[in-house]
Amino acid sequence: MKIKNLLIAGSLLLITTAKMNAADLCVAENGTGGCYSTITDAINAATNGDRIIINPKAGGAPYAENLSVTKTLQFLCNVEGGQYAVSGNIVITPAIGRTITFIGMNNLAGNVTATGSSPVGARCKVSIMNCNFANGFINLDWDYFDVSVVSCVFNDGCIQFRYGKAIGNDITTINNYYAPVSYFRTSIYVGTDVVPTNDSIWIVGNKIMNNNPSSYFNNGIFASSTSQFY
């Protein structure tokens, strides 16, 4: 019994230590206040579980950089309810159980994509909430992802995923769109996931305007998957 108690106590200590080791890293214009001057520098310095808290630049100027995310990280604005501006593409490298969250991002020119499907196992979770895309899309149409896009605005863009949620987004699709067939223009596209489950894909409360007279078919929602519930 003493041995079992010791093992349990040791496990709790490891969990507590891991949480305590998570850190907040800040990003600010010109690196003021001891922060990193670029988001990329903060990513390179971060370890799994860290939060990267980003200060908006003066006048809403963007952090002009392409981001490569290869760790479990959260990206947050340091102004409650505010947004930090970026200009560049974001590429996610998935891993089993990896969790990546963006809250309060205003992307002026860039897309969110992945390097490919996540390995077999616990899904790679990507949450994008309260973000704006001036001219870009989210394409996470890959296996073993769990995608949540919530309360985002796309001035010209679309969302593509295989499993997850698209809730309360305002999507205008003109030129940045997904075309499962060359003449289909789609605002929310749900692909076929390799793993059928009994869970549901949620597409709720989205405002969609899909308008381009040169397209044969303007689709608000196109669901090609037959392996999930909706």
C-alpha positions in Angstrom: 0.0 0.0 0.0 2.8 2.4 0.8 4.4 1.8 -2.6 1.1 2.5 -4.3 0.7 5.8 -2.4 4.2 6.7 -3.3 3.6 6.2 -7.0 0.4 8.2 -6.9 2.1 11.0 -5.0 4.9 11.0 -7.6 2.5 11.2 -10.5 0.7 14.2 -8.9 4.1 15.8 -8.4 5.0 15.4 -12.0 1.7 16.8 -13.2 2.0 19.8 -10.8 5.6 20.4 -11.9 4.6 20.4 -15.6 1.9 23.0 -15.0 4.3 25.1 -12.9 6.9 25.0 -15.6 4.5 26.5 -18.2 5.4 30.2 -18.8 4.0 33.4 -20.3 6.1 34.9 -22.9 5.4 38.5 -24.1 5.9 40.1 -27.5 6.0 43.9 -28.0 7.0 46.3 -30.6 10.8 46.8 -30.6 11.0 44.4 -27.7 10.0 47.0 -25.1 9.5 46.0 -21.5 11.8 43.0 -21.8 9.5 41.3 -24.4 10.5 39.6 -27.6 10.3 41.8 -30.6 8.8 39.1 -32.9 6.3 36.3 -32.5 8.8 34.0 -34.2 11.4 34.7 -31.4 8.8 33.9 -28.8 7.9 30.6 -30.5 11.5 29.6 -30.7 12.0 30.3 -27.0 8.7 28.7 -25.8 8.2 25.1 -24.6 5.1 23.0 -24.8 2.2 24.5 -22.8 3.5 28.1 -22.8 1.3 31.1 -23.6 2.5 33.8 -26.0 0.9 37.2 -25.0 1.2 39.7 -27.8 1.0 43.5 -27.4 -0.7 45.3 -30.3 1.7 47.6 -32.2 1.0 51.4 -32.4 -1.6 52.3 -34.9 -2.6 48.7 -35.5 0.6 47.9 -37.5 1.1 44.2 -38.0 3.9 41.8 -37.0 4.9 41.1 -40.6 6.2 37.5 -40.3 5.3 34.0 -41.4 4.8 31.7 -38.4 5.7 28.0 -38.0 4.1 26.4 -35.0 5.5 23.1 -33.9 4.6 23.1 -30.2 1.5 23.2 -27.9 1.0 26.9 -27.5 -1.6 29.6 -26.9 -1.4 33.0 -28.7 -3.3 35.7 -26.9 -3.7 39.5 -27.1 -2.6 41.3 -23.9 -5.6 43.7 -24.3 -8.8 42.1 -23.1 -11.2 41.8 -26.0 -8.6 43.4 -28.3 -6.6 42.1 -31.2 -3.0 42.1 -32.3 -2.3 42.4 -36.0 -0.1 40.1 -38.1 0.6 39.8 -41.7 1.8 36.4 -42.9 1.0 32.8 -43.3 0.7 30.4 -40.3 1.8 26.8 -40.8 1.0 24.2 -38.1 3.0 21.0 -37.8 0.6 18.5 -36.1 1.5 16.0 -33.5 -0.5 13.5 -31.4 -2.4 15.5 -28.7 -0.9 18.8 -29.7 -3.1 21.8 -28.8 -2.7 25.2 -30.5 -4.9 28.2 -29.8 -5.2 31.6 -31.4 -7.4 34.3 -29.7 -7.6 37.9 -30.8 -5.6 37.8 -34.0 -6.2 40.2 -36.9 -4.5 38.7 -39.9 -4.2 41.3 -42.6 -2.8 39.0 -45.3 -2.3 35.4 -44.7 -3.7 31.9 -44.3 -3.6 29.1 -41.6 -2.6 25.8 -43.0 -0.9 22.5 -41.9 2.1 20.5 -43.1 -0.2 17.5 -43.5 -2.3 15.0 -41.5 -1.6 14.5 -37.8 -0.1 11.1 -36.8 -2.6 8.3 -35.7 -3.6 8.9 -32.1 -5.2 11.7 -30.1 -6.3 14.4 -32.5 -4.3 17.6 -32.9 -6.6 20.3 -31.6 -6.6 23.8 -33.2 -8.8 26.5 -31.9 -9.1 29.9 -33.6 -11.4 32.3 -31.8 -12.3 36.0 -32.1 -9.9 36.4 -35.0 -10.2 38.5 -38.3 -8.9 37.5 -41.7 -8.8 40.4 -44.1 -7.8 38.3 -47.1 -7.1 34.7 -46.1 -8.5 31.3 -45.2 -8.1 28.4 -42.8 -7.3 25.1 -44.5 -7.0 22.3 -42.0 -8.6 19.7 -44.3 -6.4 16.9 -42.9 -6.9 13.7 -40.9 -6.7 13.5 -37.1 -7.4 17.2 -36.5 -10.0 18.6 -34.2 -10.7 22.1 -35.4 -12.7 24.9 -33.8 -13.3 28.2 -35.6 -15.5 30.4 -33.4 -16.6 34.0 -33.7 -14.2 34.9 -36.5 -14.6 37.3 -39.4 -13.4 36.6 -43.0 -13.6 39.6 -45.2 -12.6 37.4 -48.2 -11.9 33.8 -47.2 -13.2 30.4 -46.1 -12.9 27.5 -43.7 -11.9 23.9 -44.5 -11.7 21.1 -42.1 -12.6 17.4 -41.6 -13.7 17.3 -38.0 -14.7 19.9 -35.5 -16.8 23.1 -35.2 -17.5 26.3 -37.1 -19.7 28.4 -34.9 -20.8 32.1 -35.1 -18.4 33.2 -37.9 -19.0 36.0 -40.4 -17.7 34.7 -43.8 -17.6 36.6 -47.0 -16.1 34.6 -49.9 -15.2 36.2 -53.2 -11.8 35.2 -54.4 -10.3 33.3 -51.5 -12.3 30.1 -51.5 -12.0 26.3 -51.5 -13.0 24.4 -54.7 -13.4 20.7 -54.4 -14.3 20.9 -58.1 -12.7 23.7 -60.1 -16.0 25.5 -60.7 -17.3 25.2 -57.1 -16.7 28.1 -54.7 -17.2 27.1 -51.1 -17.2 29.1 -47.8 -17.3 26.2 -45.4 -15.9 22.9 -46.7 -16.0 19.7 -44.7 -13.8 16.9 -46.1 -13.9 13.2 -45.4 -12.0 12.2 -42.2 -10.1 8.9 -42.2 -11.6 8.0 -38.8 -15.4 7.7 -38.7 -16.8 8.5 -35.2 -20.1 8.8 -33.4 -19.3 12.5 -32.7 -21.0 15.3 -34.5 -19.6 18.1 -36.7 -21.1 21.4 -35.6 -21.8 24.2 -38.1 -23.9 26.7 -36.2 -24.9 30.3 -36.5 -22.6 31.3 -39.3 -23.3 34.3 -41.5 -22.2 33.5 -45.0 -22.0 35.6 -48.2 -20.6 33.8 -51.2 -20.7 36.0 -54.2 -18.7 35.8 -57.4 -20.5 36.0 -60.7 -17.7 34.1 -62.5 -18.3 31.0 -60.5 -20.8 28.3 -61.7 -21.7 27.3 -58.2 -21.3 29.4 -55.1 -21.6 27.1 -52.1 -22.2 28.4 -48.6 -21.6 25.0 -47.0 -20.3 21.9 -48.8 -20.1 18.6 -46.8 -18.4 15.8 -48.6 -18.0 13.6 -45.6 -20.2 10.6 -45.1 -18.4 9.3 -42.0 -19.6 11.8 -39.4 -22.9 13.2 -38.0 -23.8 16.8 -38.6 
